[in-house]
């Protein structure tokens, strides 16, 4: 990427794993002063390399014990679908929504209190996209070994 050097990449790798690290701690790890690190972090934000900061919450603590990966296949995938996707992005259940290549154009990761809530969500998707939705496949997540750069302790035994 233009405007990004190896020191910037090192900063990105570190804050991807620990978004709460202080500028002083980060500076020590990369060999820069806190002021230099602050300038680089601000530059990375302006460039769009840093999109924001978030806390990774296990959705089970919110009462959402059912996690699903939902793939959507459209008859016609064009710019007319985007306003509907933006609507789906706003749903509380939706954690991630990707437009992708392959047989299915959209992948949604979402969490639910139970399978009834999942079923209602799937019906809602059918209603939103109507006849343009050719096929939908929902798969339940059985085990999550890595989420947002955080590996489950059991994953180290794989």
C-alpha positions as CSV (number, residue, x, y, z in Angstrom):
1,X,0.0,0.0,0.0
2,X,1.3,3.5,-0.8
3,X,2.3,5.5,2.3
4,X,2.7,2.4,4.4
5,X,6.1,1.1,5.5
6,X,7.2,-2.0,7.5
7,X,7.0,0.0,10.8
8,X,3.4,0.8,10.0
9,X,2.7,-2.9,9.3
10,X,4.3,-3.8,12.6
11,X,2.0,-1.3,14.4
12,X,-1.0,-2.7,12.6
13,X,-0.1,-6.3,13.6
14,X,0.3,-5.3,17.2
15,X,-2.9,-3.3,17.5
16,X,-4.9,-5.9,15.6
17,X,-4.1,-8.3,18.5
18,X,-4.4,-5.7,21.3
19,X,-6.5,-2.6,20.4
20,X,-6.2,-1.3,24.0
21,X,-2.4,-1.1,24.0
22,X,-1.1,2.4,25.1
23,X,1.0,4.5,22.7
24,X,3.9,4.2,25.2
25,X,3.7,0.4,25.2
26,X,3.3,0.3,21.4
27,X,6.3,2.7,21.0
28,X,8.5,0.4,23.1
29,X,7.5,-2.6,21.0
30,X,8.3,-0.9,17.7
31,X,11.2,1.2,18.8
32,X,9.5,4.6,18.4
33,X,8.5,7.5,20.7
34,X,4.9,7.7,21.8
35,X,4.6,10.9,19.7
36,X,5.9,9.1,16.5
37,X,3.5,6.2,17.2
38,X,0.6,8.6,17.6
39,X,1.4,10.3,14.3
40,X,1.6,6.9,12.5
41,X,-1.6,5.7,14.0
42,X,-3.4,8.9,13.0
43,X,-2.0,8.5,9.4
44,X,-3.2,4.8,9.4
45,X,-6.7,6.0,10.4
46,X,-6.7,8.6,7.6
47,X,-5.6,6.0,5.1
48,X,-8.4,3.6,6.2
49,X,-6.0,1.0,7.5
50,X,-7.5,1.3,10.9
51,X,-11.3,1.2,10.6
52,X,-12.1,1.5,14.3
53,X,-11.8,-0.2,17.6
54,X,-14.2,-2.8,19.1
55,X,-14.5,-5.1,22.0
56,X,-14.9,-8.8,21.1
57,X,-17.9,-10.1,23.1
58,X,-18.9,-13.7,23.3
59,X,-22.6,-13.5,22.1
60,X,-23.6,-16.3,24.5
61,X,-23.3,-13.7,27.3
62,X,-25.9,-11.7,25.4
63,X,-28.2,-14.7,25.4
64,X,-27.3,-15.6,21.8
65,X,-26.4,-19.2,21.9
66,X,-27.0,-20.1,18.3
67,X,-24.5,-18.9,15.7
68,X,-25.1,-19.3,12.0
69,X,-23.3,-18.7,8.7
70,X,-25.9,-17.9,6.1
71,X,-25.1,-17.8,2.4
72,X,-27.3,-16.0,-0.1
73,X,-27.5,-16.7,-3.9
74,X,-29.3,-14.1,-6.1
75,X,-30.8,-14.4,-9.5
76,X,-29.4,-11.0,-10.4
77,X,-26.7,-9.5,-8.2
78,X,-26.3,-5.9,-9.2
79,X,-26.3,-2.4,-7.6
80,X,-30.0,-2.8,-6.9
81,X,-29.2,-5.4,-4.2
82,X,-26.9,-3.0,-2.2
83,X,-29.7,-1.0,-0.5
84,X,-31.2,-4.2,0.8
85,X,-27.8,-5.4,2.0
86,X,-27.3,-2.1,3.9
87,X,-30.6,-2.8,5.6
88,X,-29.5,-6.3,6.7
89,X,-26.2,-4.9,8.0
90,X,-28.2,-2.8,10.5
91,X,-29.9,-5.9,12.1
92,X,-28.7,-6.5,15.7
93,X,-28.2,-10.3,15.0
94,X,-25.7,-9.6,12.1
95,X,-22.1,-9.7,13.1
96,X,-20.5,-9.8,9.6
97,X,-21.8,-9.5,6.1
98,X,-19.5,-10.1,3.1
99,X,-20.1,-9.8,-0.6
100,X,-18.0,-12.6,-2.1
101,X,-17.2,-14.7,-5.2
102,X,-18.5,-18.2,-5.8
103,X,-21.9,-19.7,-6.1
104,X,-23.3,-17.6,-3.3
105,X,-22.7,-13.9,-3.5
106,X,-23.3,-13.0,0.2
107,X,-22.1,-14.5,3.5
108,X,-23.7,-13.4,6.7
109,X,-22.5,-14.4,10.2
110,X,-25.2,-13.9,12.8
111,X,-26.2,-15.0,16.3
112,X,-29.5,-15.8,17.8
113,X,-31.2,-16.7,21.1
114,X,-32.5,-19.9,19.7
115,X,-33.4,-21.7,16.4
116,X,-36.8,-20.1,16.4
117,X,-35.2,-16.6,16.2
118,X,-33.0,-17.9,13.4
119,X,-36.0,-19.2,11.5
120,X,-37.7,-15.8,11.8
121,X,-34.5,-14.1,10.6
122,X,-34.4,-16.3,7.5
123,X,-38.0,-15.6,6.7
124,X,-37.2,-11.9,7.1
125,X,-34.4,-12.2,4.6
126,X,-36.7,-14.0,2.1
127,X,-39.2,-11.1,2.5
128,X,-36.6,-8.4,2.0
129,X,-35.0,-9.9,-1.1
130,X,-38.1,-11.4,-2.6
131,X,-38.0,-13.3,-5.9
132,X,-34.4,-12.2,-6.5
133,X,-33.2,-14.5,-3.7
134,X,-32.6,-17.7,-5.6
135,X,-31.3,-19.8,-2.8
136,X,-30.3,-19.5,0.9
137,X,-28.3,-21.9,3.0
138,X,-27.9,-21.6,6.8
139,X,-25.2,-23.6,8.6
140,X,-25.0,-23.7,12.4
141,X,-21.6,-23.0,14.0
142,X,-20.7,-25.9,16.2
143,X,-17.4,-24.6,17.5
144,X,-15.5,-21.3,17.1
145,X,-11.7,-21.7,17.2
146,X,-10.8,-18.1,16.2
147,X,-12.7,-14.9,16.3
148,X,-11.3,-11.4,15.5
149,X,-7.6,-12.5,15.8
150,X,-8.3,-14.2,19.1
151,X,-7.7,-17.9,19.1
152,X,-9.5,-20.2,21.5
153,X,-7.1,-22.0,23.9
154,X,-8.3,-25.3,22.4
155,X,-7.2,-24.2,18.9
156,X,-3.5,-24.4,19.9
157,X,-4.0,-28.2,20.3
158,X,-5.0,-28.7,16.6
